[in-house]
Amino acid sequence: MSADTLIGVYPPLETAALRGRTRPGAFPWSQPGVRLTHLGRGAAWLALEALGLGRGSRVAMPAYHCGSEVEAAHLRGCDVVFYRVDADLRVDEDDMRRAAAQADALYLISNFGFPMPEAPARIVTIEDAAHALFSLDPDGRPLGARGDAAVFCPRKSLGLPDGGAVLVRAGEPRAVDRRPRAKAMLRSTASLAMFRAAISRAAPLRRAATRAIGHASVGDAAARSGDLTEVVIGEWGLEPHDMENAAGRPSRLTAALVRRADPERIRARRRANYARLLAELGDLAPAAHRALPDGCAPLYFPALAPDRPAAIRGLLEHGVRPLEVWPVPHPLLDRARFAELEPLRAGLLALPVHQALGEREITSVLEAARRVLR
Ligand SMILES: Cc1ncc(COP(=O)(O)O)c(C=O)c1O
C-alpha cells in the first residue's frame, strides 16, 4: 500500500507563522547576547569561541550526540573528553562530573527537547538546546537559560529553511557576515512547502505533493533500498570554513519569520501529540522518555525498532517519514568503550509530534506505528 499523505518529523513551512506578530519577549530572542546563524553547528562554533575555548582547551561532551557539535569543538582545536550516557539514554552524572573535573568546559545536550542534567558549580557550561527551542525545565525555566552559552536550532522546530541561534550570557558572539546560497534556500523552502501540501486537507493537493516528494527525495529512495545511514551522515570531515558558513547569517526568510513563532502554542501542541503516542507506544521509547516532564516541548517521539530499515520502509508506505536518530557517533568517540549505546544507534527512530499535526494527523501516525512497529 502507498499512502496519500506524507507526515515528516520536522514541521513544514508554517503559513500561520507568516501572519503572526513578532514576539521579541520570547526566550531566547529576548536575551541581549543572542545571534541568529545559518545552522546549529555554526552556533556551537561561535559559542565555543565566545567562551575562549580552542587549541589547548578540553571540553567534556556526552557519548550520545549528533556529531556536528563534536565536530565544531574538534575544528576549534579542543580536546574532547566523553562522558557516559547509559542504555536508557540517561546521563551518568558521576561520570559527567569526572569528565568535567578534567575539562575547561562542560557541554550538555538536550535529547529530543528533554531537560539536561544539572551542571556542577563553577564550570563553564554550554547548553545545546538544538532540540529544545521553547522547552522548559520542570521549574519553568527555558532550556538554554542556565549555561554560559546556549545553542539552538530553530530550523528543526519551526519549519524554516535554515537557522541556528547562539546565546552568550556575558558578552556577544562574533558576527559573521555571510549568507547561505539563495538557490539552496529556495530548494529548502520549496521542500518545506511540499511537505505542507502533503498534509493538506485537500486530497488532490495532498496526493500530488506526496507523489512528488516520493519521486524527488534521495533520502526516501535510500530508505527504501536500506542505505539511509550512508546518505544522512556527513556532519564531520568538515573544514573551518564550513563552520564559518554555518555561523553566518540565516536566510532572509528565516530572519523575517523566526521571531513570529508562538512558544506556548507550539509547546502545547507538541506535548499533546507526544502524549498520544506515549499512551500507546510508551514501551518502545527509551526509559528516559517514557514520561513527559512538565514544560517539555519534545522535538519528536523516540521509538526503538528491532529492524529499523524495515520499520522505516514500512512507515513510509503508511505515509509517515521517520528519521534515524544519531546512527553514527563522531569518529573521536571510542565506540567499544560506550558499547551500551550501540543498540540505540542501530534501532532508534523518530516519529513526528510537531505543531503542524492535529488530532487527525497524529491518529494517522499512530495507525502507521501500530501496523509497523507492533
Ligand atoms: C544536539 C545537536 N547539536 C547541534 C546540531 C547542529 O545543528 P545543524 O544541523 O543545524 O548544524 C544538531 C543537529 O544536527 C544537534 O542534534
The ligand as an SDF file (V2000), in Angstrom:
LIG
                    3D

 16 16  0  0  0  0  0  0  0  0999 V2000
   22.3650   18.2400   19.5410 C   0  0  0  0  0  0  0  0  0  0  0  0
   22.6750   18.9380   18.2510 C   0  0  0  0  0  0  0  0  0  0  0  0
   23.5350   19.9700   18.2560 N   0  0  0  0  0  0  0  0  0  0  0  0
   23.8330   20.6570   17.1430 C   0  0  0  0  0  0  0  0  0  0  0  0
   23.2860   20.2980   15.9240 C   0  0  0  0  0  0  0  0  0  0  0  0
   23.6730   21.0610   14.7070 C   0  0  0  0  0  0  0  0  0  0  0  0
   22.6050   21.5880   14.0260 O   0  0  0  0  0  0  0  0  0  0  0  0
   22.6970   21.8440   12.4430 P   0  0  0  0  0  0  0  0  0  0  0  0
   22.4450   20.5180   11.7730 O   0  0  0  0  0  0  0  0  0  0  0  0
   21.6620   22.8700   12.1650 O   0  0  0  0  0  0  0  0  0  0  0  0
   24.0740   22.3340   12.1590 O   0  0  0  0  0  0  0  0  0  0  0  0
   22.3920   19.2280   15.8780 C   0  0  0  0  0  0  0  0  0  0  0  0
   21.7490   18.7780   14.6220 C   0  0  0  0  0  0  0  0  0  0  0  0
   22.2810   18.4670   13.6470 O   0  0  0  0  0  0  0  0  0  0  0  0
   22.0790   18.5290   17.0630 C   0  0  0  0  0  0  0  0  0  0  0  0
   21.2280   17.4960   17.0430 O   0  0  0  0  0  0  0  0  0  0  0  0
  1  2  1  0
  2  3  1  0
  2 15  2  0
  3  4  2  0
  4  5  1  0
  5  6  1  0
  5 12  2  0
  6  7  1  0
  7  8  1  0
  8  9  2  0
  8 10  1  0
  8 11  1  0
 12 13  1  0
 12 15  1  0
 13 14  2  0
 15 16  1  0
M  END
$$$$
